[in-house]
Amino acid sequence: MPRYTIDYDNTFDKTLTDLMKDTGATTKADVIRRAVAAYKYFKSQGSDAKISVTKDGKVVNDVVLP
């Protein structure tokens, strides 16, 4: 299996730790794998696709991925 080494700051490390706890991921690498899989899925929907964030049934934000 390929291995990668990345450097990141304390804020990013805390974000990974928080996401690990919130999502039930077993490792920080698992959080990153899930994020890449989600990004791949969203990008496969087309260049003009967007993600809508809703609250109480109303759109509060649209996200367009680069």
CHARMM-style PDB file with segment names, atoms N, HN, CA, C and O in Angstrom:
ATOM      1  N   MET     1       0.849  -1.172   0.000  1.00  0.00      PROA
ATOM      2  CA  MET     1       0.000   0.000   0.000  1.00  0.00      PROA
ATOM      3  C   MET     1       0.896   1.237   0.000  1.00  0.00      PROA
ATOM      4  O   MET     1       1.845   1.311   0.780  1.00  0.00      PROA
ATOM      5  N   PRO     2       0.603   2.213  -0.871  1.00  0.00      PROA
ATOM      6  CA  PRO     2       1.392   3.446  -0.860  1.00  0.00      PROA
ATOM      7  C   PRO     2       1.251   4.187   0.471  1.00  0.00      PROA
ATOM      8  O   PRO     2       0.220   4.104   1.139  1.00  0.00      PROA
ATOM      9  N   ARG     3       2.300   4.908   0.838  1.00  0.00      PROA
ATOM     10  HN  ARG     3       3.137   4.975   0.296  1.00  0.00      PROA
ATOM     11  CA  ARG     3       2.279   5.698   2.069  1.00  0.00      PROA
ATOM     12  C   ARG     3       2.581   7.143   1.721  1.00  0.00      PROA
ATOM     13  O   ARG     3       3.339   7.426   0.793  1.00  0.00      PROA
ATOM     14  N   TYR     4       1.983   8.055   2.474  1.00  0.00      PROA
ATOM     15  HN  TYR     4       1.367   7.825   3.228  1.00  0.00      PROA
ATOM     16  CA  TYR     4       2.192   9.477   2.277  1.00  0.00      PROA
ATOM     17  C   TYR     4       2.589  10.109   3.602  1.00  0.00      PROA
ATOM     18  O   TYR     4       2.126   9.694   4.665  1.00  0.00      PROA
ATOM     19  N   THR     5       3.435  11.097   3.529  1.00  0.00      PROA
ATOM     20  HN  THR     5       3.811  11.434   2.666  1.00  0.00      PROA
ATOM     21  CA  THR     5       3.808  11.874   4.694  1.00  0.00      PROA
ATOM     22  C   THR     5       3.388  13.310   4.429  1.00  0.00      PROA
ATOM     23  O   THR     5       3.738  13.893   3.402  1.00  0.00      PROA
ATOM     24  N   ILE     6       2.627  13.879   5.374  1.00  0.00      PROA
ATOM     25  HN  ILE     6       2.343  13.405   6.208  1.00  0.00      PROA
ATOM     26  CA  ILE     6       2.206  15.273   5.220  1.00  0.00      PROA
ATOM     27  C   ILE     6       2.560  16.050   6.485  1.00  0.00      PROA
ATOM     28  O   ILE     6       2.563  15.502   7.588  1.00  0.00      PROA
ATOM     29  N   ASP     7       2.849  17.301   6.309  1.00  0.00      PROA
ATOM     30  HN  ASP     7       2.846  17.745   5.413  1.00  0.00      PROA
ATOM     31  CA  ASP     7       3.106  18.196   7.435  1.00  0.00      PROA
ATOM     32  C   ASP     7       1.879  19.079   7.601  1.00  0.00      PROA
ATOM     33  O   ASP     7       1.345  19.594   6.620  1.00  0.00      PROA
ATOM     34  N   TYR     8       1.433  19.254   8.834  1.00  0.00      PROA
ATOM     35  HN  TYR     8       1.867  18.835   9.632  1.00  0.00      PROA
ATOM     36  CA  TYR     8       0.292  20.125   9.095  1.00  0.00      PROA
ATOM     37  C   TYR     8       0.438  20.757  10.459  1.00  0.00      PROA
ATOM     38  O   TYR     8       1.181  20.273  11.313  1.00  0.00      PROA
ATOM     39  N   ASP     9      -0.288  21.851  10.653  1.00  0.00      PROA
ATOM     40  HN  ASP     9      -0.892  22.245   9.960  1.00  0.00      PROA
ATOM     41  CA  ASP     9      -0.162  22.600  11.905  1.00  0.00      PROA
ATOM     42  C   ASP     9      -1.103  22.047  12.979  1.00  0.00      PROA
ATOM     43  O   ASP     9      -1.883  21.128  12.729  1.00  0.00      PROA
ATOM     44  N   ASN    10      -1.013  22.626  14.173  1.00  0.00      PROA
ATOM     45  HN  ASN    10      -0.380  23.373  14.376  1.00  0.00      PROA
ATOM     46  CA  ASN    10      -1.814  22.162  15.314  1.00  0.00      PROA
ATOM     47  C   ASN    10      -3.313  22.318  15.081  1.00  0.00      PROA
ATOM     48  O   ASN    10      -4.104  21.497  15.546  1.00  0.00      PROA
ATOM     49  N   THR    11      -3.702  23.365  14.366  1.00  0.00      PROA
ATOM     50  HN  THR    11      -3.060  24.032  13.989  1.00  0.00      PROA
ATOM     51  CA  THR    11      -5.124  23.578  14.088  1.00  0.00      PROA
ATOM     52  C   THR    11      -5.679  22.450  13.234  1.00  0.00      PROA
ATOM     53  O   THR    11      -6.765  21.939  13.506  1.00  0.00      PROA
ATOM     54  N   PHE    12      -4.939  22.060  12.204  1.00  0.00      PROA
ATOM     55  HN  PHE    12      -4.056  22.476  11.984  1.00  0.00      PROA
ATOM     56  CA  PHE    12      -5.369  20.956  11.338  1.00  0.00      PROA
ATOM     57  C   PHE    12      -5.403  19.645  12.124  1.00  0.00      PROA
ATOM     58  O   PHE    12      -6.314  18.836  11.944  1.00  0.00      PROA
ATOM     59  N   ASP    13      -4.419  19.435  12.991  1.00  0.00      PROA
ATOM     60  HN  ASP    13      -3.679  20.092  13.137  1.00  0.00      PROA
ATOM     61  CA  ASP    13      -4.394  18.226  13.814  1.00  0.00      PROA
ATOM     62  C   ASP    13      -5.628  18.166  14.714  1.00  0.00      PROA
ATOM     63  O   ASP    13      -6.229  17.103  14.873  1.00  0.00      PROA
ATOM     64  N   LYS    14      -6.006  19.299  15.302  1.00  0.00      PROA
ATOM     65  HN  LYS    14      -5.518  20.162  15.173  1.00  0.00      PROA
ATOM     66  CA  LYS    14      -7.201  19.343  16.149  1.00  0.00      PROA
ATOM     67  C   LYS    14      -8.452  19.054  15.316  1.00  0.00      PROA
ATOM     68  O   LYS    14      -9.350  18.342  15.763  1.00  0.00      PROA
ATOM     69  N   THR    15      -8.504  19.608  14.113  1.00  0.00      PROA
ATOM     70  HN  THR    15      -7.774  20.187  13.749  1.00  0.00      PROA
ATOM     71  CA  THR    15      -9.639  19.352  13.228  1.00  0.00      PROA
ATOM     72  C   THR    15      -9.752  17.865  12.924  1.00  0.00      PROA
ATOM     73  O   THR    15     -10.845  17.302  12.983  1.00  0.00      PROA
ATOM     74  N   LEU    16      -8.634  17.223  12.599  1.00  0.00      PROA
ATOM     75  HN  LEU    16      -7.746  17.680  12.551  1.00  0.00      PROA
ATOM     76  CA  LEU    16      -8.661  15.779  12.332  1.00  0.00      PROA
ATOM     77  C   LEU    16      -9.108  14.997  13.564  1.00  0.00      PROA
ATOM     78  O   LEU    16      -9.898  14.060  13.450  1.00  0.00      PROA
ATOM     79  N   THR    17      -8.613  15.374  14.730  1.00  0.00      PROA
ATOM     80  HN  THR    17      -7.971  16.135  14.823  1.00  0.00      PROA
ATOM     81  CA  THR    17      -8.992  14.699  15.976  1.00  0.00      PROA
ATOM     82  C   THR    17     -10.481  14.864  16.241  1.00  0.00      PROA
ATOM     83  O   THR    17     -11.163  13.899  16.587  1.00  0.00      PROA
ATOM     84  N   ASP    18     -10.990  16.087  16.080  1.00  0.00      PROA
ATOM     85  HN  ASP    18     -10.436  16.871  15.799  1.00  0.00      PROA
ATOM     86  CA  ASP    18     -12.420  16.335  16.289  1.00  0.00      PROA
ATOM     87  C   ASP    18     -13.268  15.533  15.307  1.00  0.00      PROA
ATOM     88  O   ASP    18     -14.280  14.947  15.693  1.00  0.00      PROA
ATOM     89  N   LEU    19     -12.859  15.507  14.041  1.00  0.00      PROA
ATOM     90  HN  LEU    19     -12.037  15.983  13.728  1.00  0.00      PROA
ATOM     91  CA  LEU    19     -13.604  14.743  13.039  1.00  0.00      PROA
ATOM     92  C   LEU    19     -13.561  13.252  13.335  1.00  0.00      PROA
ATOM     93  O   LEU    19     -14.539  12.540  13.104  1.00  0.00      PROA
ATOM     94  N   MET    20     -12.436  12.784  13.843  1.00  0.00      PROA
ATOM     95  HN  MET    20     -11.642  13.362  14.030  1.00  0.00      PROA
ATOM     96  CA  MET    20     -12.319  11.376  14.217  1.00  0.00      PROA
ATOM     97  C   MET    20     -13.374  11.025  15.266  1.00  0.00      PROA
ATOM     98  O   MET    20     -14.052  10.004  15.151  1.00  0.00      PROA
ATOM     99  N   LYS    21     -13.510  11.864  16.276  1.00  0.00      PROA
ATOM    100  HN  LYS    21     -12.960  12.693  16.370  1.00  0.00      PROA
ATOM    101  CA  LYS    21     -14.479  11.633  17.348  1.00  0.00      PROA
ATOM    102  C   LYS    21     -15.911  11.762  16.836  1.00  0.00      PROA
ATOM    103  O   LYS    21     -16.773  10.950  17.172  1.00  0.00      PROA
ATOM    104  N   ASP    22     -16.160  12.801  16.012  1.00  0.00      PROA
ATOM    105  HN  ASP    22     -15.460  13.461  15.740  1.00  0.00      PROA
ATOM    106  CA  ASP    22     -17.526  13.079  15.542  1.00  0.00      PROA
ATOM    107  C   ASP    22     -18.041  12.060  14.534  1.00  0.00      PROA
ATOM    108  O   ASP    22     -19.247  11.830  14.445  1.00  0.00      PROA
ATOM    109  N   THR    23     -17.132  11.444  13.771  1.00  0.00      PROA
ATOM    110  HN  THR    23     -16.153  11.631  13.843  1.00  0.00      PROA
ATOM    111  CA  THR    23     -17.563  10.548  12.696  1.00  0.00      PROA
ATOM    112  C   THR    23     -17.398   9.073  13.022  1.00  0.00      PROA
ATOM    113  O   THR    23     -17.897   8.215  12.292  1.00  0.00      PROA
ATOM    114  N   GLY    24     -16.709   8.775  14.099  1.00  0.00      PROA
ATOM    115  HN  GLY    24     -16.304   9.471  14.691  1.00  0.00      PROA
ATOM    116  CA  GLY    24     -16.465   7.372  14.432  1.00  0.00      PROA
ATOM    117  C   GLY    24     -15.324   6.764  13.637  1.00  0.00      PROA
ATOM    118  O   GLY    24     -15.141   5.546  13.638  1.00  0.00      PROA
ATOM    119  N   ALA    25     -14.553   7.612  12.953  1.00  0.00      PROA
ATOM    120  HN  ALA    25     -14.702   8.601  12.952  1.00  0.00      PROA
ATOM    121  CA  ALA    25     -13.384   7.113  12.233  1.00  0.00      PROA
ATOM    122  C   ALA    25     -12.392   6.561  13.246  1.00  0.00      PROA
ATOM    123  O   ALA    25     -12.321   7.038  14.378  1.00  0.00      PROA
ATOM    124  N   THR    26     -11.629   5.554  12.837  1.00  0.00      PROA
ATOM    125  HN  THR    26     -11.688   5.166  11.917  1.00  0.00      PROA
ATOM    126  CA  THR    26     -10.711   4.906  13.774  1.00  0.00      PROA
ATOM    127  C   THR    26      -9.338   5.570  13.823  1.00  0.00      PROA
ATOM    128  O   THR    26      -8.612   5.436  14.808  1.00  0.00      PROA
ATOM    129  N   THR    27      -8.987   6.286  12.756  1.00  0.00      PROA
ATOM    130  HN  THR    27      -9.576   6.395  11.956  1.00  0.00      PROA
ATOM    131  CA  THR    27      -7.689   6.960  12.702  1.00  0.00      PROA
ATOM    132  C   THR    27      -7.829   8.281  11.945  1.00  0.00      PROA
ATOM    133  O   THR    27      -8.826   8.524  11.264  1.00  0.00      PROA
ATOM    134  N   LYS    28      -6.813   9.121  12.080  1.00  0.00      PROA
ATOM    135  HN  LYS    28      -6.003   8.924  12.633  1.00  0.00      PROA
ATOM    136  CA  LYS    28      -6.803  10.368  11.310  1.00  0.00      PROA
ATOM    137  C   LYS    28      -6.683  10.057   9.825  1.00  0.00      PROA
ATOM    138  O   LYS    28      -7.261  10.757   8.994  1.00  0.00      PROA
ATOM    139  N   ALA    29      -5.936   9.013   9.489  1.00  0.00      PROA
ATOM    140  HN  ALA    29      -5.467   8.445  10.165  1.00  0.00      PROA
ATOM    141  CA  ALA    29      -5.823   8.604   8.089  1.00  0.00      PROA
ATOM    142  C   ALA    29      -7.193   8.197   7.545  1.00  0.00      PROA
ATOM    143  O   ALA    29      -7.500   8.447   6.380  1.00  0.00      PROA
ATOM    144  N   ASP    30      -8.013   7.572   8.387  1.00  0.00      PROA
ATOM    145  HN  ASP    30      -7.763   7.368   9.334  1.00  0.00      PROA
ATOM    146  CA  ASP    30      -9.367   7.186   7.974  1.00  0.00      PROA
ATOM    147  C   ASP    30     -10.210   8.428   7.675  1.00  0.00      PROA
ATOM    148  O   ASP    30     -10.989   8.430   6.723  1.00  0.00      PROA
ATOM    149  N   VAL    31     -10.060   9.474   8.475  1.00  0.00      PROA
ATOM    150  HN  VAL    31      -9.427   9.472   9.249  1.00  0.00      PROA
ATOM    151  CA  VAL    31     -10.773  10.731   8.218  1.00  0.00      PROA
ATOM    152  C   VAL    31     -10.371  11.268   6.848  1.00  0.00      PROA
ATOM    153  O   VAL    31     -11.228  11.675   6.063  1.00  0.00      PROA
ATOM    154  N   ILE    32      -9.080  11.269   6.562  1.00  0.00      PROA
ATOM    155  HN  ILE    32      -8.385  10.939   7.199  1.00  0.00      PROA
ATOM    156  CA  ILE    32      -8.589  11.781   5.284  1.00  0.00      PROA
ATOM    157  C   ILE    32      -9.095  10.917   4.137  1.00  0.00      PROA
ATOM    158  O   ILE    32      -9.510  11.454   3.110  1.00  0.00      PROA
ATOM    159  N   ARG    33      -9.072   9.596   4.279  1.00  0.00      PROA
ATOM    160  HN  ARG    33      -8.735   9.159   5.113  1.00  0.00      PROA
ATOM    161  CA  ARG    33      -9.582   8.704   3.229  1.00  0.00      PROA
ATOM    162  C   ARG    33     -11.051   8.970   2.945  1.00  0.00      PROA
ATOM    163  O   ARG    33     -11.466   9.021   1.787  1.00  0.00      PROA
ATOM    164  N   ARG    34     -11.843   9.142   4.007  1.00  0.00      PROA
ATOM    165  HN  ARG    34     -11.506   9.101   4.947  1.00  0.00      PROA
ATOM    166  CA  ARG    34     -13.278   9.425   3.836  1.00  0.00      PROA
ATOM    167  C   ARG    34     -13.490  10.770   3.142  1.00  0.00      PROA
ATOM    168  O   ARG    34     -14.365  10.902   2.286  1.00  0.00      PROA
ATOM    169  N   ALA    35     -12.693  11.758   3.514  1.00  0.00      PROA
ATOM    170  HN  ALA    35     -11.983  11.650   4.210  1.00  0.00      PROA
ATOM    171  CA  ALA    35     -12.821  13.080   2.900  1.00  0.00      PROA
ATOM    172  C   ALA    35     -12.491  13.020   1.408  1.00  0.00      PROA
ATOM    173  O   ALA    35     -13.180  13.635   0.595  1.00  0.00      PROA
ATOM    174  N   VAL    36     -11.450  12.290   1.051  1.00  0.00      PROA
ATOM    175  HN  VAL    36     -10.890  11.790   1.712  1.00  0.00      PROA
ATOM    176  CA  VAL    36     -11.072  12.170  -0.356  1.00  0.00      PROA
ATOM    177  C   VAL    36     -12.160  11.410  -1.120  1.00  0.00      PROA
ATOM    178  O   VAL    36     -12.482  11.772  -2.252  1.00  0.00      PROA
ATOM    179  N   ALA    37     -12.723  10.371  -0.520  1.00  0.00      PROA
ATOM    180  HN  ALA    37     -12.461  10.077   0.399  1.00  0.00      PROA
ATOM    181  CA  ALA    37     -13.799   9.616  -1.180  1.00  0.00      PROA
ATOM    182  C   ALA    37     -15.016  10.512  -1.409  1.00  0.00      PROA
ATOM    183  O   ALA    37     -15.631  10.457  -2.474  1.00  0.00      PROA
ATOM    184  N   ALA    38     -15.366  11.329  -0.426  1.00  0.00      PROA
ATOM    185  HN  ALA    38     -14.867  11.373   0.439  1.00  0.00      PROA
ATOM    186  CA  ALA    38     -16.504  12.235  -0.569  1.00  0.00      PROA
ATOM    187  C   ALA    38     -16.218  13.272  -1.651  1.00  0.00      PROA
ATOM    188  O   ALA    38     -17.087  13.569  -2.470  1.00  0.00      PROA
ATOM    189  N   TYR    39     -15.014  13.819  -1.659  1.00  0.00      PROA
ATOM    190  HN  TYR    39     -14.308  13.577  -0.993  1.00  0.00      PROA
ATOM    191  CA  TYR    39     -14.634  14.802  -2.667  1.00  0.00      PROA
ATOM    192  C   TYR    39     -14.711  14.191  -4.064  1.00  0.00      PROA
ATOM    193  O   TYR    39     -15.201  14.826  -4.997  1.00  0.00      PROA
ATOM    194  N   LYS    40     -14.227  12.962  -4.206  1.00  0.00      PROA
ATOM    195  HN  LYS    40     -13.829  12.446  -3.448  1.00  0.00      PROA
ATOM    196  CA  LYS    40     -14.280  12.276  -5.499  1.00  0.00      PROA
ATOM    197  C   LYS    40     -15.725  12.121  -5.949  1.00  0.00      PROA
ATOM    198  O   LYS    40     -16.043  12.366  -7.113  1.00  0.00      PROA
ATOM    199  N   TYR    41     -16.602  11.717  -5.038  1.00  0.00      PROA
ATOM    200  HN  TYR    41     -16.344  11.518  -4.092  1.00  0.00      PROA
ATOM    201  CA  TYR    41     -18.014  11.549  -5.383  1.00  0.00      PROA
ATOM    202  C   TYR    41     -18.621  12.876  -5.834  1.00  0.00      PROA
ATOM    203  O   TYR    41     -19.268  12.940  -6.879  1.00  0.00      PROA
ATOM    204  N   PHE    42     -18.417  13.928  -5.055  1.00  0.00      PROA
ATOM    205  HN  PHE    42     -17.891  13.876  -4.206  1.00  0.00      PROA
ATOM    206  CA  PHE    42     -19.000  15.227  -5.402  1.00  0.00      PROA
ATOM    207  C   PHE    42     -18.468  15.735  -6.743  1.00  0.00      PROA
ATOM    208  O   PHE    42     -19.235  16.270  -7.543  1.00  0.00      PROA
ATOM    209  N   LYS    43     -17.179  15.576  -6.997  1.00  0.00      PROA
ATOM    210  HN  LYS    43     -16.556  15.141  -6.347  1.00  0.00      PROA
ATOM    211  CA  LYS    43     -16.609  16.011  -8.264  1.00  0.00      PROA
ATOM    212  C   LYS    43     -17.147  15.197  -9.434  1.00  0.00      PROA
ATOM    213  O   LYS    43     -17.228  15.704 -10.553  1.00  0.00      PROA
ATOM    214  N   SER    44     -17.516  13.940  -9.192  1.00  0.00      PROA
ATOM    215  HN  SER    44     -17.451  13.528  -8.283  1.00  0.00      PROA
ATOM    216  CA  SER    44     -18.038  13.090 -10.276  1.00  0.00      PROA
ATOM    217  C   SER    44     -19.432  13.518 -10.719  1.00  0.00      PROA
ATOM    218  O   SER    44     -19.924  13.051 -11.746  1.00  0.00      PROA
ATOM    219  N   GLN    45     -20.070  14.395  -9.961  1.00  0.00      PROA
ATOM    220  HN  GLN    45     -19.671  14.775  -9.126  1.00  0.00      PROA
ATOM    221  CA  GLN    45     -21.417  14.839 -10.286  1.00  0.00      PROA
ATOM    222  C   GLN    45     -21.430  15.919 -11.364  1.00  0.00      PROA
ATOM    223  O   GLN    45     -22.497  16.305 -11.841  1.00  0.00      PROA
ATOM    224  N   GLY    46     -20.277  16.399 -11.742  1.00  0.00      PROA
ATOM    225  HN  GLY    46     -19.411  16.085 -11.355  1.00  0.00      PROA
ATOM    226  CA  GLY    46     -20.188  17.391 -12.809  1.00  0.00      PROA
ATOM    227  C   GLY    46     -19.648  18.711 -12.323  1.00  0.00      PROA
ATOM    228  O   GLY    46     -19.724  19.032 -11.137  1.00  0.00      PROA
ATOM    229  N   SER    47     -19.100  19.475 -13.251  1.00  0.00      PROA
ATOM    230  HN  SER    47     -19.038  19.214 -14.214  1.00  0.00      PROA
ATOM    231  CA  SER    47     -18.436  20.726 -12.878  1.00  0.00      PROA
ATOM    232  C   SER    47     -19.409  21.813 -12.431  1.00  0.00      PROA
ATOM    233  O   SER    47     -19.012  22.746 -11.734  1.00  0.00      PROA
ATOM    234  N   ASP    48     -20.674  21.704 -12.821  1.00  0.00      PROA
ATOM    235  HN  ASP    48     -20.997  20.946 -13.388  1.00  0.00      PROA
ATOM    236  CA  ASP    48     -21.636  22.730 -12.418  1.00  0.00      PROA
ATOM    237  C   ASP    48     -22.502  22.292 -11.235  1.00  0.00      PROA
ATOM    238  O   ASP    48     -23.445  22.989 -10.862  1.00  0.00      PROA
ATOM    239  N   ALA    49     -22.180  21.139 -10.646  1.00  0.00      PROA
ATOM    240  HN  ALA    49     -21.413  20.573 -10.949  1.00  0.00      PROA
ATOM    241  CA  ALA    49     -22.942  20.639  -9.502  1.00  0.00      PROA
ATOM    242  C   ALA    49     -22.574  21.432  -8.246  1.00  0.00      PROA
ATOM    243  O   ALA    49     -21.466  21.956  -8.129  1.00  0.00      PROA
ATOM    244  N   LYS    50     -23.518  21.507  -7.317  1.00  0.00      PROA
ATOM    245  HN  LYS    50     -24.418  21.082  -7.413  1.00  0.00      PROA
ATOM    246  CA  LYS    50     -23.249  22.183  -6.050  1.00  0.00      PROA
ATOM    247  C   LYS    50     -23.902  21.393  -4.919  1.00  0.00      PROA
ATOM    248  O   LYS    50     -24.810  20.592  -5.143  1.00  0.00      PROA
ATOM    249  N   ILE    51     -23.429  21.633  -3.722  1.00  0.00      PROA
ATOM    250  HN  ILE    51     -22.691  22.284  -3.541  1.00  0.00      PROA
ATOM    251  CA  ILE    51     -23.964  21.000  -2.524  1.00  0.00      PROA
ATOM    252  C   ILE    51     -24.748  22.068  -1.785  1.00  0.00      PROA
ATOM    253  O   ILE    51     -24.237  23.160  -1.536  1.00  0.00      PROA
ATOM    254  N   SER    52     -25.980  21.758  -1.437  1.00  0.00      PROA
ATOM    255  HN  SER    52     -26.395  20.871  -1.640  1.00  0.00      PROA
ATOM    256  CA  SER    52     -26.789  22.716  -0.690  1.00  0.00      PROA
ATOM    257  C   SER    52     -26.864  22.300   0.771  1.00  0.00      PROA
ATOM    258  O   SER    52     -27.200  21.158   1.087  1.00  0.00      PROA
ATOM    259  N   VAL    53     -26.550  23.232   1.652  1.00  0.00      PROA
ATOM    260  HN  VAL    53     -26.278  24.160   1.396  1.00  0.00      PROA
ATOM    261  CA  VAL    53     -26.660  23.022   3.093  1.00  0.00      PROA
ATOM    262  C   VAL    53     -28.023  23.564   3.505  1.00  0.00      PROA
ATOM    263  O   VAL    53     -28.366  24.707   3.204  1.00  0.00      PROA
ATOM    264  N   THR    54     -28.790  22.733   4.195  1.00  0.00      PROA
ATOM    265  HN  THR    54     -28.511  21.805   4.439  1.00  0.00      PROA
ATOM    266  CA  THR    54     -30.124  23.164   4.596  1.00  0.00      PROA
ATOM    267  C   THR    54     -30.273  23.139   6.111  1.00  0.00      PROA
ATOM    268  O   THR    54     -29.575  22.410   6.815  1.00  0.00      PROA
ATOM    269  N   LYS    55     -31.194  23.951   6.583  1.00  0.00      PROA
ATOM    270  HN  LYS    55     -31.761  24.543   6.011  1.00  0.00      PROA
ATOM    271  CA  LYS    55     -31.558  23.958   7.995  1.00  0.00      PROA
ATOM    272  C   LYS    55     -33.054  24.207   8.046  1.00  0.00      PROA
ATOM    273  O   LYS    55     -33.556  25.163   7.455  1.00  0.00      PROA
ATOM    274  N   ASP    56     -33.756  23.349   8.749  1.00  0.00      PROA
ATOM    275  HN  ASP    56     -33.349  22.572   9.229  1.00  0.00      PROA
ATOM    276  CA  ASP    56     -35.211  23.444   8.844  1.00  0.00      PROA
ATOM    277  C   ASP    56     -35.863  23.480   7.463  1.00  0.00      PROA
ATOM    278  O   ASP    56     -36.845  24.189   7.246  1.00  0.00      PROA
ATOM    279  N   GLY    57     -35.300  22.702   6.530  1.00  0.00      PROA
ATOM    280  HN  GLY    57     -34.502  22.125   6.706  1.00  0.00      PROA
ATOM    281  CA  GLY    57     -35.877  22.603   5.205  1.00  0.00      PROA
ATOM    282  C   GLY    57     -35.573  23.752   4.268  1.00  0.00      PROA
ATOM    283  O   GLY    57     -36.065  23.775   3.139  1.00  0.00      PROA
ATOM    284  N   LYS    58     -34.774  24.703   4.713  1.00  0.00      PROA
ATOM    285  HN  LYS    58     -34.374  24.684   5.629  1.00  0.00      PROA
ATOM    286  CA  LYS    58     -34.444  25.862   3.878  1.00  0.00      PROA
ATOM    287  C   LYS    58     -32.932  25.864   3.583  1.00  0.00      PROA
ATOM    288  O   LYS    58     -32.115  25.563   4.454  1.00  0.00      PROA
ATOM    289  N   VAL    59     -32.592  26.206   2.355  1.00  0.00      PROA
ATOM    290  HN  VAL    59     -33.256  26.450   1.649  1.00  0.00      PROA
ATOM    291  CA  VAL    59     -31.192  26.284   1.967  1.00  0.00      PROA
ATOM    292  C   VAL    59     -30.547  27.491   2.651  1.00  0.00      PROA
ATOM    293  O   VAL    59     -31.023  28.619   2.518  1.00  0.00      PROA
ATOM    294  N   VAL    60     -29.457  27.240   3.383  1.00  0.00      PROA
ATOM    295  HN  VAL    60     -29.071  26.324   3.491  1.00  0.00      PROA
ATOM    296  CA  VAL    60     -28.743  28.331   4.051  1.00  0.00      PROA
ATOM    297  C   VAL    60     -27.416  28.644   3.366  1.00  0.00      PROA
ATOM    298  O   VAL    60     -26.830  29.705   3.582  1.00  0.00      PROA
ATOM    299  N   ASN    61     -26.950  27.708   2.535  1.00  0.00      PROA
ATOM    300  HN  ASN    61     -27.427  26.847   2.359  1.00  0.00      PROA
ATOM    301  CA  ASN    61     -25.681  27.926   1.851  1.00  0.00      PROA
ATOM    302  C   ASN    61     -25.558  26.939   0.711  1.00  0.00      PROA
ATOM    303  O   ASN    61     -26.020  25.804   0.818  1.00  0.00      PROA
ATOM    304  N   ASP    62     -24.940  27.360  -0.379  1.00  0.00      PROA
ATOM    305  HN  ASP    62     -24.565  28.283  -0.466  1.00  0.00      PROA
ATOM    306  CA  ASP    62     -24.588  26.481  -1.474  1.00  0.00      PROA
ATOM    307  C   ASP    62     -23.077  26.410  -1.549  1.00  0.00      PROA
ATOM    308  O   ASP    62     -22.392  27.428  -1.445  1.00  0.00      PROA
ATOM    309  N   VAL    63     -22.562  25.214  -1.729  1.00  0.00      PROA
ATOM    310  HN  VAL    63     -23.118  24.387  -1.814  1.00  0.00      PROA
ATOM    311  CA  VAL    63     -21.121  25.007  -1.812  1.00  0.00      PROA
ATOM    312  C   VAL    63     -20.804  24.515  -3.211  1.00  0.00      PROA
ATOM    313  O   VAL    63     -21.367  23.524  -3.677  1.00  0.00      PROA
ATOM    314  N   VAL    64     -19.901  25.214  -3.875  1.00  0.00      PROA
ATOM    315  HN  VAL    64     -19.444  26.019  -3.497  1.00  0.00      PROA
ATOM    316  CA  VAL    64     -19.415  24.788  -5.190  1.00  0.00      PROA
ATOM    317  C   VAL    64     -17.954  24.401  -5.006  1.00  0.00      PROA
ATOM    318  O   VAL    64     -17.138  25.213  -4.569  1.00  0.00      PROA
ATOM    319  N   LEU    65     -17.634  23.168  -5.339  1.00  0.00      PROA
ATOM    320  HN  LEU    65     -18.296  22.508  -5.693  1.00  0.00      PROA
ATOM    321  CA  LEU    65     -16.264  22.690  -5.146  1.00  0.00      PROA
ATOM    322  C   LEU    65     -15.372  23.165  -6.274  1.00  0.00      PROA
ATOM    323  O   LEU    65     -15.803  23.232  -7.425  1.00  0.00      PROA
ATOM    324  N   PRO    66     -14.126  23.497  -5.951  1.00  0.00      PROA
ATOM    325  CA  PRO    66     -13.190  23.935  -6.993  1.00  0.00      PROA
ATOM    326  C   PRO    66     -12.802  22.768  -7.897  1.00  0.00      PROA
ATOM    327  OT1 PRO    66     -12.022  22.944  -8.832  1.00  0.00      PROA
TER     328      PRO     66
END
